[in-house]
Amino acid sequence: MKIYNYHDIAFLSIKNARGLKGTRVLLRLDLNVPMKNGRITDTFRIKKALPTIDYLKKKGARIVIVSHLGREGDTLRPVARALGRLTAVRFVPHLLGDKAEEALRELKNGEAAVLENLRSDKREETNDAEFGSALSKYADIYVNEAFSVSHRSHASLVGVPRYIPSYMGLLFLREIEHLSRIFDPPRPFLTVIGGAKFGTKIPLLKHMLGLADTLFVGGALAHEFFLERGFEVGTSLVEKEKIDVNGLMKSPKISLPVDAILQSGGTTRVASVEDIGRKEKIVDAGPRTLALLSELAARHRFILVNGPLGFYEDGYGKGTEAFIKMLARSKAKVILGGGDTVAIIEKLKLEKSFHFVSTGGGAMLDYLVDGELPGIDALLKGRRQ
């Protein structure tokens, strides 16, 4: 497995680009922020893009920002408005064509514009060569500052670097700098994996078993292990097709929840994982499980966390919140990632309490398993052409 670490890719940093004054820069961000009733509910990714935007502005570049939002091509206008409250940008309600080109010609040195949603054009997700080429014509150089989506082979991520000199944003490089430490971590090393998404996280569990000293499996992932042990899981979320976790179960490194918050008919109770009723659903970690996690955290120097311990989106986030507050007081170096996990950290305003908080969900998982990403490969291949 090829692992791209900080030292392998540091030369791709936008700080190594020369003569940025007056240079047109196509800046790929991930502004795919959560929204409810047309309002942005979490600005974490927007704020994380600011250092690279401000760096390019100070250098006098003319910045063309592109991003996707949602799955159906929703307008980026409200996101551009939110970004504009933090740094000056203008919104261009077009992606390609004469009107977009006319608006971008008006950009002056140190100014930035946000183009309309990349996914308003279906060719983005199919990595269409003509679409990638069309985007590249807006700029002299390309900067990928969208680590969190760089596990996808989309035109704006892997197509554009074929045509113009390409670089990596400041945050992207920091993501690799911190996440690559997991491949040779301080010892002892604890990994806590929660959430669901069995298909993406089972490979991560298998991989981390070889890296971590202790691997705690929580959230809906733990339900598969309970089934393997012969426990009743009631109406709890499980994978439709049986997942073979027998090999993982045999490892002495594996640690599992010992109790849970159970929900049934509008009421909840705390019970041991051996005492779940057929009509009950596991919705959150119980107090004994949180005590176990506190004990594990105290024994480890380095901790990686990805995914919540309960169904955060359904209002069962108390267990994860308590765990994150506990980690914030820990003396260990803690790295966290995953959409729900980051949302809780933002809610609790605890980001500065941790060694690093990743913007990546799927990208973080893929990088930890493979040591590489299509977005990184595209930048490196572009340099070799």
N, C-alpha and C positions, 0 to 999 in steps of 0.2 A: 504494500500500500504506500503510495506517495503521499507524504504529509507536507503541505505547504505551511511553514511557520513564518514568524515575523521576519527572520533573517533572510528567508528565501525570496520574499516579495517586497521588502522595504524599498527597493529601488523603484517600485511602481508608484510611490507616494506622489501626490500632486505637488508636494513641496520640492520635488526634483524637476518640475517643469520650469523652463526659463522663458522670459519675455512674455509674461501674461498680460501686460498692459495692452488693451485694445484687442486681445485675443477672444474669439468667440468660443465659449465653453458650453458643451452639452452636458448638463449635470443630471444624472439619473438618481433620483431620490426614491425612497419608499414613503409616500405620504398616504398610504392606505390605512388611515386611522379609523377607529371604531366610531360609528355615528348612530344616534337614536333620534328619530323624529326630525331629521335634518340638522341636528346639533352634534358637534364633536364631543365625545365623552372622555377622550384621553389624548393629550397632545405630546406624549412622550417622544414619538418618532419625529414630530415636527421640531421639537426643541433640540433633538440630537443632530439634526441636519445643520444647525446654525453655525457651528465653528467652520465648516468647509465653505458655506455660503459667504460668511464674513471674511474668510481668508481670500477668496477669489475677488470679492469686492475691493478689499484693500489693495490687492495687486492690480486693480484696474481692468479686470476681465469683464466681458459682456456675457452674462450668464443666462442660458436657456435651460430652464428646469423642466424635466419630464418625469411623470410618475403615473401609476395606475391607481384606481380607487374602486373597490368593490369588484363584482363579477360582470356587471351588465353595462359598464360604461357610464356610470353616474358622473355628473359634472364635478370638476375639481374646484369650482368657484368658491364654495365655503371653506375649503382647505387652504386655498390661496389667500383668502381673506384672513384666516387665522394666522398663517405664516406672515402675512403683511403687518400684523400687530406686533410682531417680534423683530422683523427686518423688512425694509422697503422692497416690495416686489409688485409687479403689475400682472394682471391676469389676461391671458389671450384666449378667448373662447373658441379657438380653432387649434387643430393639431397639424394638419398639412394644408397646402394650398396657398393661393395668392394673398389672402387676408392675413394668414399667419406670417408669411414672409414679409409682408408690408409692416406689420407690427414689430417684428424683430429688427428690421432695418433701423427703427427709431431708437433702439437701445444705445445708450452712451456708456463710456467706460465706467465700470463700477456699478452698473445697474443690472437688475435681474427681472426676468419674466417667467411666468408659469404657463406652460401650454396646457391645452385640454387633455383629458384622460386618455392615456395610451390605449386603453381597452375600448375606446370608441371606434377603433379600427381593429377588426378581427385578425389582421395580419401580425399584430404584436405577439399574440400567444402561439401562432404557428411558426414564428421565427422566419417570416418571409424575407427573402434577401432584398427585394425591391424596397420594402418598408424600412429595413435597417439602413439601406443606402440613402433613402430619402431623409431620414432623421439625421444621418451623418452630415448631410449638406448644409445643415443649419450651423455647423461649428467647424472650428479648426482643430480642436482637441475634445476628447471625451473623458468624463470623470464618473466612475461608478462609486456612488455613495449609498448604495442600496444593498448592503450585506444581507439584510433580512429576506430578500427575494432572489439572491444570487444562486440559489439551488435550482432555479428554473432556467430553461434554455429558451428565453424569449428574445425577440428581436432587439429590444432596447438594452439588453444585458449581454448578449453574446454575438449579435449581428453587427452592431455599430463598430466595435473594435476592429473589424476587418478592414475598415475604410479610412480611419483617421487615428493619429497617435492617441493612446489611451492611458489613463492613470487611475489610481485608487484614491478615494476620499480619506480624510483624516480619521473618521470614525471606523470605516471599513478596516483600515490598518490596525486600529486599536482592538477591534473585535478579534482579529487573527492573533495579535500579540498576546491577548489574555486567554483566549480559548485554546491556543496551541500549547499552553502550559499544562493542560490536562493530559497530554501525551507523555509527559515526564513530570508528574506532580510531586509536591512535597508529601511526605508520609507522616502519619497515616492519612489516607484519602477516602472520604465518604461521598458517595453519590446518592442523591435522592431523586427518583424519577416518579412523577405522578401524572395525573390527567388520564386521558383515554387514548384515542388514535393508535390502536394496537398495531396496525400495519407498519407504522413508522417507528414506534418505540420499542417493539420487540427486538429488532436488529441492534438498537442502541443498548438495550439491556445486555444482550449477549456480548457486545463489544466492550461495554464498561466493566463487565465481570472480569475481564482480563487486565483492566487498569486499576480499578478501585480496590481498596482493602475491605470496604463494606459497601453493599449495595442495598439500599432501602427502596422497596417497591410499594408505592401508595396509589391513591386515587382508584379509578376504575381498573387500572392495570392489575391491581392486587386481586381483583375478583377471579381472574383466571387461575391464580395460584391457590385461592381458596377452593375452587372447584377441583383442582388437582389433588388437594388434600382430602377431598370428599365432604367438604362443608356445604351446607345449604346457603345459597346467596339470594333466595327469594326472587324479587322482581328487579334486582340490581342489574345495571348495565353490564352485559357480557358480549363477547364477539359472537357473531352468528355462526361462524365456522370454528370448530374447536382448535385452539392454539396449543401446541405441544410445549409446555413449560417444564416438563419433567426433568430435563437436563439442567435447567436453571435451579429447580427446586433442590437438587442434590448438592449444590454448592454451599459450603459453610459460610460464604460471604453474604448470602441473601438474608435480608431481614424484612419482615412484613408487619402490617398493623396487627394489634392484638385486641382492639375493640373499635367500635364504630358508632356513629349516630345513625339510627335507623328511622325511616319514615314510613308510615302506613296510615291511610285514611285521614290525613291532615294532622296526625299527632306524631311526635318523635320520642324516642327513648335511647338510652345508651346501653349497649350490650357487648359481650364478648363476641368475637368473630365465630366462635363455635356455637353461638346461641341465636342465630338469625332465623326468623320465621319465614314461612313460604310466601306470605303476602307483604313482607317488609322489603324495603329498599335501602341499601347503604348510600348515605348522602354526604357523610363527612367523617373525619378522623375523630376518635374518641379521646378522652383525657389520658388514659393509660398509654395510648399510642403517642400522644404528644410528649408524655414523660419519657418514653423510650427514645424518641427523637432527640430530646434535650440531652439525655445521657450519651447518645451516640455522638452528637455534635461536640460535647465536652471532651471526647476522647480522640478527636481528629483535628489535624492541623489545616486541612484543605477540604473544602466542601463545594460540590457542584449540585445545583438544584434546577430541575426543569419540570414544570407542571404542578398544578394544585393538588391538594390532598382530598378535596371534596368537589361537589358540583357548584363551583363558584358562580356560574352564570344563572343558576337557579336559586341563588340566595344563600347557599351553604358554604360560606367562605370563612367562618370563624376559626376553624381548625388551621387553615392555611395562614390566616392573619396572625394567629397566635404563634405559629411556627416561624414566620418571617420576623416577628418582633423578637423572638428568642434568638434567631440567627444574628439579628442586628446587634445583640449584646455579646455575641460570641467572640472569642479571641482568634478564631480560625480565619483564614482567608476564604471568603465566600464569593462564588460566581453563580449568578442566577440568570435564567432566561425562560422564554415561553410567554405567549400573549397574556394569559390569565395571571401568571405570576407577576409579570411586569405591571399589570393593571393594579394589583394589590399593593405593590411597592409604591406606585405613584399615589394611590389613595392614602397610604400611611405616611407618605413623604419621607421614606427611609433610604432612598437611593444612595445617599452619601455615606450610609453606614456600612456599605458593602465594598468589597474589593473591585467588583465589576458587575454591571447589569447589562446583559446582551439585548440588543434589539431583535435578535433572531429567534424564530420559532422553528419552522422546518429547516431553515438554513443552518441554524445552530446544530440541530440533530444530525443533518447530513454531513456537516463538516466534522463533527465528533466521530462519526462512523467511518467516513471515507478519507478525511484529512485533506479534502479538496472540494471545489465547487465549480460548476460550469462558468460562473461569473469570473472566477480567478483564472481558470484555464483560458478563457477568451482574451483576457488582458495579456497573458503571457504569449499566446499564439500571435496576437496582433503585433507584439514586439519582434517576433521572429520572422514576420513576413517581409 
